[in-house]
Amino acid sequence: MDSSAETDDHFGLRRCILKTLYDFFRAYPFGLAELRTIDETCQSNPEWLNWNIVYLEKCGYVELDKSMDCPPYVSCTATITARGIDLVENIRKLDNGTPRVNPWSH
């Protein structure tokens, strides 16, 4: 896979992660989504999910629960932050920050 295809893939995965966590938050505001569920929803794999969700955490868009070890994932659960919610709800900003590869397909 060339680097431009990988870039498109990880932008699409990040969009899916944020959209999945946003939808989960709307259904269960105090709930935590399992990374395994996010992985399945976004049709990813643990390696790709791990580094992309950690990137989103470093950006302040998600929070990871690191209290338990959950191999092969870096965390057992995640939740979207207020900053992440604002990003998802501001479609123009979301489009500028994460280009559409396969928009909201998940």
N, C-alpha and C positions, 0 to 999 in steps of 0.2 A: 504494500500500500504506500503510495507516495505521500509526502508530508501535507500537501494541500488537501488530499482526501481525508487524512487523519484530522486535520484542522476542522473540516466540515463535520466529521463524525463527532468530535468532542464538543463542538458548539451545539449540535443537535442533541447530544446526550445531556448537556447542561440545561438546555431548554426543557427537556423531558423531566429531569430531576426536579427543577423548580416548579414546573406545572403539576407534577405528581404530588409534591409536598404541599403546594397551594391547595389543590383539590382535597387532599387529606385534611389539611388545617380547617378548611371550610366545613367539612363533615364532622371533625373531631378537634375542636380548637385547643384542647389541652392534651391531645394524644400525640404519640410519637410513632412515626412510620418506621417499619423495619427495613433495613437496607436490602434484605433479600427480596422484599416486595417491590422496592424501587427498581432493583436489578431486573426482576421479571417484567415489570411494567414497561421499562425502557428497553427491553431486549438487549441488554448489555452483557458484560461479564464482570466478575469481581475486580479484576485488575483495572479495567477502564473506569468502573464505577468508583473505586477507591480514590484514584488520583483526581478525578473530576469533582467528586463531592468534597474532598479536602480543599481543592482550589476554591470551590464555592464558599466553604467555611472561612477560608482566609480572606475572601472578599466581604464577608459579613452577611451573606445571603442565607446561610443555613447554620444550624447548630448541631453538632454531633455529640451523642452521649458516649463518653469514653470510659464509663465506669465498669464495663464488663468486656471481656475478650470474646470476640465473635468471629473467629476465622471462617472464611477467608476475607471477611470484611474488616475495615479499620474501626468500625463502630457497630453496635447492635441496632441503634435507632438514630433517627434524625428528625428535625423539625425545621420549618421555614421561619426566618426572622421577620420582623416588621420591615426591614430593608428589602428582604426577598419578596415579601408580599407587595410592597410598593413597586418593585421592579416588574413583577408579573402583571400587576394592574395597570401599569403605564406601558402599553403596548409599543408606543414609539420608542421609549427608552429601552425596552426589551429587544426590539428589533435592532437598535443601534449597538447594543451590548452583546447580543448573541444572534448572529445572522440566521435567517430562516434557511434551514436545510430541509426539514420535513415538519413544518410548523404544526404544533399542537396535534400531531398525529397519534399521540399516546394518551 
